Amino acid sequence: MATITAGGIATGLDVNSIVSQLMALERRPLDQLEQKETAVRAQISAFGTLKSGLSTFASAMAGLTDITKFQPYTASTSNDTRVTATLGEGASPTRFSLNVTRLASTHKLSSATYAAGTAVGTGTLNFTVGGESFSVGIDATNNTLEGIRDAINSAGGNSKVTAAVLNSASGPMLLLSANDSGAANAITIGVTGDGDGNNTDGSGLSALSYTAGALRLTQRTAAQDAALTIDGISVTSPSNNVSTAIDGATFNLLNTGTATITISRDDSAITTAAQDFAKAYNELKDAIGKLRSGNLANDSTLRGIESSLSAVLQTGANVGGTFSHLTEIGVSRDRYGKMQVDVGRLGDVLGTNPSAVIALFTHETEGFPARLKAVADSLTSSSGLIAGREEGLNSRVRSLEDQQLRVERRLVTIEKTLRAQFTALDTLVSQLQSTGAFLTQQLALQQNDNR
């Protein structure tokens, strides 16, 4: 309940104004505590910004360990409707003449058509595909096309065949497809325990058999390997992605016919990756600099972080190659600590030893991105340096809040005391005024009597 005060009636003093001014003086310690809390909270926020910057930096470094970002060669094709090529580790500049004579295909079989809901038969279907064998039991609960489809697809040990029911113009039929292409993945299906007593006669469940002497299903697509020549040398592949013929190159076969694949040097991917590396480092450097001139001015944590990052850059990478320092390949820091890439120098070393350059970036443990990421992850971990600083600052906020509560309680007491004192003063003055008025009245009466 609010308290109404009207001090100063007898004295004529503006008690509320006087008390407010006195309390403003008394509040100075509280104001100082609030300012300190604001400053500490700003530091906590700044550390949050720093942690975010380090996390972004760590993500950038993680991306730069991907060797595909450092492909030193590019592949072109004379006919991209027939063959394209992708490159990986181990590729080298060269040219190949390809003649694709056959594409790889997956084995596909179909059954006869059945009326919807018709029972096909009971027994066991025994599949062999690509060296994998599994069996599927069919009984009265799953002997329709749909039931057989679901039983095949959910069968234990089946990773090679997919079944579907195809609603053709003449009626539903069971369609079986090998999951992998190539001659080795041809589907064979034997039947045992056919409910009609004959496992090969083409009626009952044996209508789904596909073995030598009992080819009861219709072959829609043959299981075959791709066939091609590379510079006149015959090559076969179970897949249309031919990855084992040439080290570091995968030929993607699209159509039959001839095409020429040219693998040539291309510095652009590595140059871009190196520039991305420098950009990520400089962005973190700028973020730290901004915090240093702001809420984390003179904070030793920033110096510690920069020292940790510099230590990585100054320590050679033990990647087993010709180079161990970034400066050797044209990546260095200027006098302001900003990283820059000498594209000319980088191009020169790529021309002589691209694998050694790539290793500096992509080695899983010793590469510069991997080691810088490890530092950033350590700093931002729950037990890292920043977490420790944040906990210390949060503890200080709690302490400041406790001090403010104590000061606020003291201020309430002081204000009550001041108002009580002014009320007492006003009461005393009022009493003195009454006494003075009475004495004045008595003196006046006495003077009249003397006359």
Secondary structure in CASP SS format (residue, H / E / C, confidence):
PFRMAT SS
TARGET T0000
AUTHOR 0000-0000-0000
METHOD secondary structure of the structure
MODEL  1
M C 1.00
A C 1.00
T C 1.00
I C 1.00
T C 1.00
A C 1.00
G C 1.00
G C 1.00
I C 1.00
A C 1.00
T C 1.00
G C 1.00
L C 1.00
D C 1.00
V H 1.00
N H 1.00
S H 1.00
I H 1.00
V H 1.00
S H 1.00
Q H 1.00
L H 1.00
M H 1.00
A H 1.00
L H 1.00
E H 1.00
R C 1.00
R H 1.00
P H 1.00
L H 1.00
D H 1.00
Q H 1.00
L H 1.00
E H 1.00
Q H 1.00
K H 1.00
E H 1.00
T H 1.00
A H 1.00
V H 1.00
R H 1.00
A H 1.00
Q H 1.00
I H 1.00
S H 1.00
A H 1.00
F H 1.00
G H 1.00
T H 1.00
L H 1.00
K H 1.00
S H 1.00
G H 1.00
L H 1.00
S H 1.00
T H 1.00
F H 1.00
A H 1.00
S H 1.00
A H 1.00
M H 1.00
A H 1.00
G H 1.00
L C 1.00
T C 1.00
D C 1.00
I H 1.00
T H 1.00
K H 1.00
F H 1.00
Q C 1.00
P C 1.00
Y E 1.00
T E 1.00
A E 1.00
S E 1.00
T E 1.00
S C 1.00
N C 1.00
D C 1.00
T C 1.00
R C 1.00
V E 1.00
T E 1.00
A E 1.00
T E 1.00
L E 1.00
G C 1.00
E C 1.00
G C 1.00
A C 1.00
S C 1.00
P C 1.00
T E 1.00
R E 1.00
F E 1.00
S E 1.00
L E 1.00
N E 1.00
V E 1.00
T E 1.00
R E 1.00
L C 1.00
A C 1.00
S E 1.00
T C 1.00
H C 1.00
K E 1.00
L E 1.00
S E 1.00
S C 1.00
A C 1.00
T C 1.00
Y C 1.00
A C 1.00
A C 1.00
G C 1.00
T C 1.00
A C 1.00
V C 1.00
G C 1.00
T C 1.00
G E 1.00
T E 1.00
L E 1.00
N E 1.00
F E 1.00
T E 1.00
V E 1.00
G C 1.00
G C 1.00
E E 1.00
S E 1.00
F E 1.00
S E 1.00
V E 1.00
G E 1.00
I E 1.00
D C 1.00
A C 1.00
T C 1.00
N C 1.00
N C 1.00
T C 1.00
L H 1.00
E H 1.00
G H 1.00
I H 1.00
R H 1.00
D H 1.00
A H 1.00
I H 1.00
N H 1.00
S C 1.00
A C 1.00
G C 1.00
G C 1.00
N C 1.00
S C 1.00
K C 1.00
V E 1.00
T E 1.00
A E 1.00
A E 1.00
V E 1.00
L E 1.00
N E 1.00
S E 1.00
A C 1.00
S C 1.00
G E 1.00
P E 1.00
M E 1.00
L E 1.00
L E 1.00
L E 1.00
S E 1.00
A E 1.00
N C 1.00
D C 1.00
S C 1.00
G C 1.00
A H 1.00
A H 1.00
N H 1.00
A C 1.00
I E 1.00
T E 1.00
I E 1.00
G E 1.00
V E 1.00
T E 1.00
G C 1.00
D C 1.00
G C 1.00
D C 1.00
G C 1.00
N C 1.00
N C 1.00
T C 1.00
D C 1.00
G C 1.00
S C 1.00
G H 1.00
L H 1.00
S H 1.00
A H 1.00
L H 1.00
S C 1.00
Y E 1.00
T E 1.00
A C 1.00
G C 1.00
A E 1.00
L E 1.00
R C 1.00
L C 1.00
T E 1.00
Q E 1.00
R E 1.00
T E 1.00
A C 1.00
A C 1.00
Q E 1.00
D C 1.00
A E 1.00
A E 1.00
L E 1.00
T E 1.00
I E 1.00
D C 1.00
G C 1.00
I E 1.00
S E 1.00
V E 1.00
T E 1.00
S E 1.00
P C 1.00
S C 1.00
N C 1.00
N E 1.00
V E 1.00
S E 1.00
T E 1.00
A E 1.00
I E 1.00
D C 1.00
G C 1.00
A E 1.00
T E 1.00
F E 1.00
N E 1.00
L E 1.00
L C 1.00
N C 1.00
T C 1.00
G E 1.00
T E 1.00
A E 1.00
T E 1.00
I E 1.00
T E 1.00
I E 1.00
S E 1.00
R E 1.00
D C 1.00
D C 1.00
S H 1.00
A H 1.00
I H 1.00
T H 1.00
T H 1.00
A H 1.00
A H 1.00
Q H 1.00
D H 1.00
F H 1.00
A H 1.00
K H 1.00
A H 1.00
Y H 1.00
N H 1.00
E H 1.00
L H 1.00
K H 1.00
D H 1.00
A H 1.00
I H 1.00
G H 1.00
K H 1.00
L H 1.00
R H 1.00
S C 1.00
G C 1.00
N C 1.00
L C 1.00
A C 1.00
N C 1.00
D C 1.00
S H 1.00
T H 1.00
L H 1.00
R H 1.00
G H 1.00
I H 1.00
E H 1.00
S H 1.00
S H 1.00
L H 1.00
S H 1.00
A H 1.00
V H 1.00
L H 1.00
Q H 1.00
T C 1.00
G C 1.00
A C 1.00
N C 1.00
V C 1.00
G C 1.00
G C 1.00
T C 1.00
F C 1.00
S C 1.00
H C 1.00
L H 1.00
T H 1.00
E H 1.00
I H 1.00
G C 1.00
V E 1.00
S E 1.00
R E 1.00
D C 1.00
R C 1.00
Y C 1.00
G C 1.00
K C 1.00
M E 1.00
Q E 1.00
V E 1.00
D C 1.00
V H 1.00
G H 1.00
R H 1.00
L H 1.00
G H 1.00
D H 1.00
V H 1.00
L H 1.00
G H 1.00
T H 1.00
N C 1.00
P H 1.00
S H 1.00
A H 1.00
V H 1.00
I H 1.00
A H 1.00
L H 1.00
F H 1.00
T H 1.00
H C 1.00
E C 1.00
T C 1.00
E C 1.00
G C 1.00
F H 1.00
P H 1.00
A H 1.00
R H 1.00
L H 1.00
K H 1.00
A H 1.00
V H 1.00
A H 1.00
D H 1.00
S H 1.00
L H 1.00
T H 1.00
S C 1.00
S C 1.00
S C 1.00
G C 1.00
L H 1.00
I H 1.00
A H 1.00
G H 1.00
R H 1.00
E H 1.00
E H 1.00
G H 1.00
L H 1.00
N H 1.00
S H 1.00
R H 1.00
V H 1.00
R H 1.00
S H 1.00
L H 1.00
E H 1.00
D H 1.00
Q H 1.00
Q H 1.00
L H 1.00
R H 1.00
V H 1.00
E H 1.00
R H 1.00
R H 1.00
L H 1.00
V H 1.00
T H 1.00
I H 1.00
E H 1.00
K H 1.00
T H 1.00
L H 1.00
R H 1.00
A H 1.00
Q H 1.00
F H 1.00
T H 1.00
A H 1.00
L H 1.00
D H 1.00
T H 1.00
L H 1.00
V H 1.00
S H 1.00
Q H 1.00
L H 1.00
Q H 1.00
S H 1.00
T H 1.00
G H 1.00
A H 1.00
F H 1.00
L H 1.00
T H 1.00
Q H 1.00
Q H 1.00
L H 1.00
A H 1.00
L H 1.00
Q H 1.00
Q H 1.00
N H 1.00
D H 1.00
N H 1.00
R C 1.00
END
